[in-house]
Amino acid sequence: QGGGGGGAGDVRVVHVGPSGESELVLAHLVEGMYDALGQLMGGATDRNMILDNLELVFLLIDEHCDGGVILETDGHKLSSSVLLRDEQEGRMGEM
C-alpha cells in the first residue's frame, strides 16, 4: 500500500521493475503515484472512488511513465498535469 498517511482505503499502488532496480527508486515512484491519486481523488483513495474516476487514473499512469521511462515522480506535478489534460480533452469534446 502506498504511503501518505490519512484514511488509506482498499487501494494499493504497485510498481514492477527490473530485479536490479534500486528499491529507493521504486519506493519514490510509488509515493509520487499515491500522492497524486490522493490529490486527484480528494483524499479518498478507496476502490469505488478509483473506479468512478478510472479515466483520471489512466491519465495519471500515462503522465507518470511511458514505455518504462519515468517522466515525472512529483505527486503535485502529476495531478496538475492530469487535471490540465482532462480539462483540455473536455474542451475538445465540446467543439
Backbone as a printed PyTorch tensor [residue, N CA C, xyz], in Angstrom:
tensor([[[  0.8580,  -1.1700,   0.0000],
         [  0.0000,   0.0000,   0.0000],
         [  0.8980,   1.2250,   0.0000]],

        [[  0.5150,   2.2290,  -0.7320],
         [  1.2930,   3.4540,  -0.8020],
         [  1.3220,   4.1620,   0.5290]],

        [[  2.2080,   5.1010,   0.6270],
         [  2.3250,   5.8580,   1.8720],
         [  1.3620,   7.0120,   1.8770]],

        [[  1.7260,   8.0520,   2.5390],
         [  0.9270,   9.2550,   2.5220],
         [  0.0110,   9.4070,   3.7090]],

        [[ -0.0870,   8.4030,   4.5610],
         [ -0.9160,   8.5350,   5.7520],
         [ -2.3710,   8.7850,   5.4190]],

        [[ -3.1230,   9.2400,   6.3640],
         [ -4.5230,   9.5530,   6.1400],
         [ -5.3530,   8.2990,   6.0300]],

        [[ -6.5770,   8.4600,   5.5970],
         [ -7.5210,   7.3580,   5.5100],
         [ -7.2810,   6.4740,   4.3120]],

        [[ -6.2270,   5.7010,   4.3400],
         [ -5.9410,   4.8040,   3.2280],
         [ -7.0480,   3.7760,   3.1350]],

        [[ -7.5860,   3.5940,   1.9410],
         [ -8.6700,   2.6480,   1.7370],
         [ -8.1390,   1.2940,   1.3140]],

        [[ -8.8510,   0.7120,   0.3840],
         [ -8.5040,  -0.6250,  -0.0650],
         [ -7.7840,  -0.6040,  -1.4110]],

        [[ -6.9910,   0.4270,  -1.6540],
         [ -6.2580,   0.5820,  -2.9030],
         [ -4.7710,   0.4230,  -2.6380]],

        [[ -4.1200,  -0.3080,  -3.5220],
         [ -2.6720,  -0.4900,  -3.4220],
         [ -2.0190,   0.0030,  -4.6950]],

        [[ -0.9040,   0.6810,  -4.5550],
         [ -0.1280,   1.1330,  -5.6930],
         [  1.0950,   0.2410,  -5.7680]],

        [[  1.2790,  -0.4180,  -6.9060],
         [  2.3820,  -1.3560,  -7.0800],
         [  3.1250,  -0.9990,  -8.3590]],

        [[  4.4290,  -0.9310,  -8.2660],
         [  5.2780,  -0.7380,  -9.4360],
         [  6.1250,  -1.9750,  -9.6140]],

        [[  6.2510,  -2.4190, -10.8380],
         [  7.0830,  -3.5720, -11.1560],
         [  8.2860,  -3.0590, -11.9320]],

        [[  9.4700,  -3.4590, -11.4890],
         [ 10.6830,  -3.0250, -12.1510],
         [ 11.6670,  -4.1660, -12.2780]],

        [[ 12.7570,  -3.9050, -12.9700],
         [ 13.7860,  -4.9380, -13.1230],
         [ 14.3740,  -5.3390, -11.7710]],

        [[ 14.8550,  -6.5570, -11.6800],
         [ 15.3760,  -7.0510, -10.3990],
         [ 16.5750,  -6.2360,  -9.9180]],

        [[ 17.3080,  -5.6160, -10.8140],
         [ 18.4650,  -4.8180, -10.4220],
         [ 18.1390,  -3.3780, -10.0700]],

        [[ 16.8730,  -3.0060, -10.1810],
         [ 16.4650,  -1.6210,  -9.9140],
         [ 16.5460,  -1.3170,  -8.4250]],

        [[ 16.9210,  -0.1090,  -8.1180],
         [ 17.0170,   0.3360,  -6.7310],
         [ 15.6320,   0.3540,  -6.0800]],

        [[ 15.5490,  -0.2020,  -4.8890],
         [ 14.2890,  -0.1860,  -4.1500],
         [ 13.8760,   1.2350,  -3.7880]],

        [[ 14.8490,   2.1100,  -3.6020],
         [ 14.5390,   3.5040,  -3.2840],
         [ 13.8660,   4.2040,  -4.4610]],

        [[ 14.3170,   3.9000,  -5.6690],
         [ 13.6960,   4.4970,  -6.8530],
         [ 12.2580,   4.0230,  -6.9730]],

        [[ 12.0400,   2.7190,  -6.8090],
         [ 10.6820,   2.1820,  -6.8910],
         [  9.7920,   2.7530,  -5.7890]],

        [[ 10.3310,   2.8960,  -4.5890],
         [  9.5540,   3.4790,  -3.4860],
         [  9.1900,   4.9290,  -3.7950]],

        [[ 10.1170,   5.6630,  -4.3950],
         [  9.8670,   7.0590,  -4.7640],
         [  8.7470,   7.1360,  -5.8170]],

        [[  8.7560,   6.2080,  -6.7650],
         [  7.7090,   6.1660,  -7.7860],
         [  6.3400,   5.8930,  -7.1680]],

        [[  6.3010,   4.9450,  -6.2460],
         [  5.0350,   4.5940,  -5.5920],
         [  4.5090,   5.7780,  -4.7860]],

        [[  5.3890,   6.4410,  -4.0600],
         [  4.9660,   7.6000,  -3.2600],
         [  4.3860,   8.6990,  -4.1460]],

        [[  5.0460,   8.9760,  -5.2830],
         [  4.5500,  10.0060,  -6.1980],
         [  3.1860,   9.6630,  -6.7500]],

        [[  3.0150,   8.4050,  -7.1430],
         [  1.7320,   7.9610,  -7.6840],
         [  0.6430,   8.0260,  -6.6130]],

        [[  0.9540,   7.5740,  -5.4210],
         [ -0.0370,   7.5700,  -4.3460],
         [ -0.4260,   8.9970,  -3.9460]],

        [[  0.5650,   9.8930,  -3.8670],
         [  0.2740,  11.2910,  -3.5470],
         [ -0.6350,  11.9180,  -4.6120]],

        [[ -0.3190,  11.6500,  -5.8730],
         [ -1.1300,  12.2020,  -6.9650],
         [ -2.5420,  11.6320,  -6.9260]],

        [[ -2.6730,  10.3370,  -6.6620],
         [ -4.0020,   9.7360,  -6.5460],
         [ -4.8030,  10.3980,  -5.4360]],

        [[ -4.1610,  10.6140,  -4.3070],
         [ -4.8310,  11.2600,  -3.1880],
         [ -5.3270,  12.6540,  -3.5440]],

        [[ -4.5000,  13.4000,  -4.2780],
         [ -4.9060,  14.7450,  -4.6810],
         [ -6.0390,  14.7030,  -5.7020]],

        [[ -5.9470,  13.7950,  -6.6540],
         [ -6.9820,  13.6980,  -7.6800],
         [ -8.3160,  13.2140,  -7.1270]],

        [[ -8.2690,  12.3690,  -6.1190],
         [ -9.4840,  11.7890,  -5.5550],
         [ -9.9820,  12.5450,  -4.3320]],

        [[ -9.3830,  13.6750,  -4.0350],
         [ -9.8220,  14.4690,  -2.8970],
         [ -9.5190,  13.8060,  -1.5620]],

        [[ -8.4840,  12.9770,  -1.5310],
         [ -8.0710,  12.3280,  -0.2960],
         [ -8.7380,  10.9810,  -0.0510]],

        [[ -9.7690,  10.6390,  -0.8250],
         [-10.4810,   9.3770,  -0.6330],
         [ -9.9930,   8.3530,  -1.6550]],

        [[ -8.9750,   7.6080,  -1.2980],
         [ -8.4320,   6.6250,  -2.2390],
         [ -8.9970,   5.2390,  -1.9370]],

        [[-10.2990,   5.1100,  -2.0680],
         [-10.9030,   3.7880,  -1.9070],
         [-11.2820,   3.2440,  -3.2920]],

        [[-11.6040,   1.9860,  -3.3300],
         [-11.8560,   1.2910,  -4.5880],
         [-12.9550,   1.9540,  -5.4180]],

        [[-14.0530,   2.3200,  -4.8000],
         [-15.1590,   2.9240,  -5.5420],
         [-14.7730,   4.2690,  -6.1440]],

        [[-14.0250,   5.0640,  -5.3980],
         [-13.5940,   6.3620,  -5.9100],
         [-12.6620,   6.1780,  -7.1100]],

        [[-11.7500,   5.2090,  -7.0070],
         [-10.8300,   4.9340,  -8.1050],
         [-11.6020,   4.4630,  -9.3390]],

        [[-12.5410,   3.5380,  -9.1620],
         [-13.3130,   3.0190, -10.2920],
         [-14.1820,   4.0990, -10.9210]],

        [[-14.7390,   4.9870, -10.1070],
         [-15.5610,   6.0790, -10.6320],
         [-14.7390,   7.0850, -11.4310]],

        [[-13.4510,   7.1590, -11.1490],
         [-12.5650,   8.1210, -11.8100],
         [-11.4480,   7.4150, -12.5660]],

        [[-11.7570,   6.2860, -13.1640],
         [-10.7480,   5.4680, -13.8220],
         [-10.0460,   6.2060, -14.9690]],

        [[-10.7650,   7.0840, -15.6410],
         [-10.1460,   7.8610, -16.7230],
         [ -8.9900,   8.7070, -16.1940]],

        [[ -9.2030,   9.3420, -15.0260],
         [ -8.1250,  10.1300, -14.4270],
         [ -6.9560,   9.2490, -14.0070]],

        [[ -7.2430,   8.0460, -13.5320],
         [ -6.1810,   7.1190, -13.1350],
         [ -5.3480,   6.7350, -14.3430]],

        [[ -6.0000,   6.4620, -15.4780],
         [ -5.2550,   6.1200, -16.6900],
         [ -4.4200,   7.3010, -17.1800]],

        [[ -4.9740,   8.5010, -17.1040],
         [ -4.1930,   9.6860, -17.4670],
         [ -2.9870,   9.8490, -16.5390]],

        [[ -3.1840,   9.5570, -15.2600],
         [ -2.0960,   9.6380, -14.2910],
         [ -0.9800,   8.6600, -14.6420]],

        [[ -1.3380,   7.4380, -14.9690],
         [ -0.3270,   6.4460, -15.3520],
         [  0.4160,   6.9100, -16.5960]],

        [[ -0.3130,   7.4930, -17.5410],
         [  0.3000,   7.9880, -18.7730],
         [  1.2690,   9.1340, -18.5060]],

        [[  0.9460,  10.0020, -17.5620],
         [  1.8330,  11.1160, -17.2070],
         [  3.0230,  10.6520, -16.3740]],

        [[  2.8600,   9.5490, -15.6710],
         [  3.8660,   9.0360, -14.7350],
         [  5.0430,   8.3800, -15.4580]],

        [[  4.7430,   7.5180, -16.4190],
         [  5.8020,   6.8430, -17.1690],
         [  5.2840,   6.4390, -18.5360]],

        [[  6.2220,   6.2280, -19.4590],
         [  5.8610,   5.8490, -20.8150],
         [  6.8720,   4.8370, -21.3250]],

        [[  6.4300,   3.6360, -21.5840],
         [  7.3160,   2.6060, -22.0950],
         [  8.4620,   2.2750, -21.1640]],

        [[  8.2140,   2.3700, -19.8660],
         [  9.2550,   2.0810, -18.8860],
         [ 10.1580,   3.2590, -18.5660]],

        [[  9.9440,   4.3870, -19.2190],
         [ 10.7280,   5.5970, -18.9660],
         [  9.9560,   6.4770, -17.9940]],

        [[ 10.5940,   6.8290, -16.8970],
         [  9.9560,   7.6710, -15.8820],
         [  9.8860,   9.1000, -16.3950]],

        [[  8.6850,   9.6410, -16.4320],
         [  8.5060,  11.0170, -16.9000],
         [  8.4050,  12.0020, -15.7520]],

        [[  7.7410,  11.6170, -14.6740],
         [  7.5470,  12.5150, -13.5300],
         [  7.2920,  11.6930, -12.2840]],

        [[  7.7930,  12.1740, -11.1360],
         [  7.5670,  11.4700,  -9.8730],
         [  6.9080,  12.3440,  -8.8160]],

        [[  6.8940,  13.6390,  -9.0170],
         [  6.3080,  14.5430,  -8.0320],
         [  4.7800,  14.4600,  -8.0970]],

        [[  4.1580,  14.1040,  -6.9770],
         [  2.7150,  13.9130,  -6.9310],
         [  1.9190,  15.1430,  -7.3210]],

        [[  2.3560,  16.3180,  -6.8580],
         [  1.6320,  17.5570,  -7.1720],
         [  1.7010,  17.8600,  -8.6670]],

        [[  2.8910,  17.7160,  -9.2580],
         [  3.0370,  17.9730, -10.6930],
         [  2.2360,  16.9660, -11.5130]],

        [[  2.2310,  15.7150, -11.0640],
         [  1.4660,  14.6880, -11.7700],
         [ -0.0300,  15.0150, -11.7620]],

        [[ -0.5620,  15.3210, -10.5910],
         [ -2.0000,  15.6130, -10.5160],
         [ -2.3460,  16.8740, -11.2950]],

        [[ -1.4780,  17.8860, -11.2660],
         [ -1.7290,  19.1060, -12.0390],
         [ -1.7440,  18.8170, -13.5310]],

        [[ -0.8180,  17.9850, -13.9970],
         [ -0.7660,  17.6230, -15.4160],
         [ -2.0140,  16.8640, -15.8370]],

        [[ -2.4600,  15.9470, -14.9980],
         [ -3.6560,  15.1560, -15.3090],
         [ -4.8790,  16.0570, -15.3810]],

        [[ -5.0410,  16.9550, -14.4200],
         [ -6.2040,  17.8420, -14.4140],
         [ -6.1900,  18.7880, -15.6030]],

        [[ -5.0170,  19.2820, -15.9680],
         [ -4.8970,  20.1660, -17.1280],
         [ -5.2590,  19.4060, -18.3930]],

        [[ -4.7510,  18.2000, -18.5120],
         [ -5.0190,  17.3840, -19.7010],
         [ -6.4950,  17.0060, -19.7770]],

        [[ -7.0910,  16.6700, -18.6450],
         [ -8.5120,  16.3240, -18.6130],
         [ -9.3600,  17.5250, -19.0250]],

        [[ -8.9770,  18.7020, -18.5730],
         [ -9.7010,  19.9280, -18.9220],
         [ -9.5880,  20.2100, -20.4170]],

        [[ -8.3940,  20.0110, -20.9770],
         [ -8.1890,  20.2450, -22.4070],
         [ -9.0070,  19.2600, -23.2390]],

        [[ -9.0610,  17.9960, -22.8180],
         [ -9.8500,  16.9980, -23.5500],
         [-11.3320,  17.3230, -23.4630]],

        [[-11.7610,  17.8690, -22.3260],
         [-13.1630,  18.2680, -22.1770],
         [-13.5300,  19.3890, -23.1420]],

        [[-12.6180,  20.3430, -23.3080],
         [-12.8580,  21.4370, -24.2340],
         [-12.9280,  20.9360, -25.6740]],

        [[-12.0460,  19.9950, -26.0360],
         [-12.0360,  19.4700, -27.4070],
         [-13.3330,  18.7180, -27.6910]],

        [[-13.9140,  18.0710, -26.6810],
         [-15.1620,  17.3430, -26.8620],
         [-16.3420,  18.2560, -27.1000]],

        [[-16.2240,  19.5130, -26.6500],
         [-17.3130,  20.4750, -26.8350],
         [-17.3470,  21.0490, -28.2450]],

        [[-16.2500,  20.9430, -28.9640],
         [-16.1790,  21.5420, -30.3120],
         [-16.9440,  20.7630, -31.3320]]])
